[in-house]
Amino acid sequence: MFLAIFVLLMLAGSWTAWRRNPMYTTRSTVRGIIAYLLMVAALIGALIGLIDLTSKRSPAVAMTSMFSFIVVATVAMIWGIIKLTAPKVPSVPDSVETVHFYRRKLLVWVKRLGWSLLVFALLAVVIPGDAKYAVAAVAGMLVFLGLVLLFAGYVAALNQDRALTALKYKSWVHWTYSPEQWAAWTDAQVTRLQTAPPAFVLHKMLLKLAVVCIGIGVVIFLFDPGSLLLKALYTVLISGLLAGMMLLGKKSEAGAGGRLRATMQLAGPEVFFGEEGVFCDGVLMPWISTADWLLEAVLDESVPRNLLLRFEKIEPGNAGAPRTSEVLQRVLLPEDAATDLATLQRELTAKCPKARIAIC
């Protein structure tokens, strides 16, 4: 009952979020629902066939087949959803090489996954008795999540690299800056980020973590068939992983300024505007997507003078209501930008008719 209520609330939140999106149309909604239902029907049919094929096999074969099916089915659903929701990228000539800006960033996560699996493998060797099965269970969950998330990340990064390639190939406006201008702009952006109110409040997150860990422990002790020692170790391992993720989040927020500086240096002193969005400070922001869209484009006369782009990012909330956050993207204005601003005013007004465009 509770699961059904949760699913209904999530569906209601997703629908509300999609209804507010500028990309919403009745035709696209019906087409998406039909596509999702066909994918689910195909997976259910494949699952029934797998159960029938493995019904007379050994338990080891049946469990291995089921685990493989879950991985493949999850990857297939992710691929289908990304294909349905990602904006279509204009084609470019074959002679234009696709950039590897976003896909290159995935190498860091591949290395982290490898080191994590190595640590769990060493723990499984060192820890005696039944406790190693708890380590193996967590390692298996990590492998599953790693494969799924890396696949999703690669597909998303490939789409972004293709969009960035098309943006650079055929842009509305392209601004470049001197090393001195870019260094000053980088310092200004890092200062803004470091003086902003913190999004990660430690004591609030600790309270939420304690509630989640207690809930996990209760479920494990009530429904897990293992020994008390195994249940305790399993609870400690999962709680430790969640605590580690929380601390990494806090550390990540503390180092956000340094990462922004490194990203801007990697991106280079240039900005591209085009049909696919704006690429600035090492970030490609689409004008309209299923997750966010442009609300406003105005001039900010503060020093250094910049173009302020305000986006709305929306996600389904737990209680069926969408949660909205604001994303600001600032672009350093060159001294002779009057003609380019008129071009942006015209192109953005046509691309985002519901947004407020006031830049010239």
C-alpha angles and dihedrals in degrees: 000000000000091000091051091050091048092050092048091050092049091049090049091050092048091049092050090049093049092046090059093049116106088225091064118122131154091239095052091046094053091045091051093048091050091049092050092049091050091051092049092047091050092050092047090051091049091049092051090050092049092050090050093050095047098039092099097037128096119280090248092056092045093050093046091049092048093049091049090049092051091051094046093043092050092049091047092051092049091049091049094048092049091049091051097045104034115096115249111260116221114244121251129199116280089242090066109089116224112242120240097209098124099029090055089062091062091069089077091058092046089056092047092051091050093051091047092053090048091054092050091048090054091047091051089054096045102040112080132217128002092337091081089066090064089053090048091050093053091045090052091051089049091051091050094048091043094053093045097044094044091051092049090046093050094050091047092046091049090053091049092048090051091048091048090050091052091045093054093043096053112017131165094218132006120192125188129189138202118253090253093052092047093048091052091046091049091053090050093050094047091049091052091050095048094048094048118106111271115259092199112066107187102207092050092049091048091055092050091047092052092052092048093047092049090050091050091049093051092051093047094048093046101044109019111099095210130102123284091255092052091048092050093048092046090052092047092049094050092044090049091052091050091047090049091051090050092050090047088053091053091046090047091054091049091053096043093106093055092047091050090052091049092046093051091049090050093048094052133223099300142092130207127201120189149128092295096052139266125313110203136145089007094302128111110210116187116217092227129012137144091266104041143001142187117275102170143004116193140150119261111206095195118116117301093034111235147169110251117210116189118199131185117225115195133189132173113264127225093247097052095266121109118247114223128202130180122234119197123200118187123197123196111239119226117225095251100043101125096104093043091049090055089052091050091048090055097043096043093047089056095042098044107028093168095053125089107246114185110151103124 
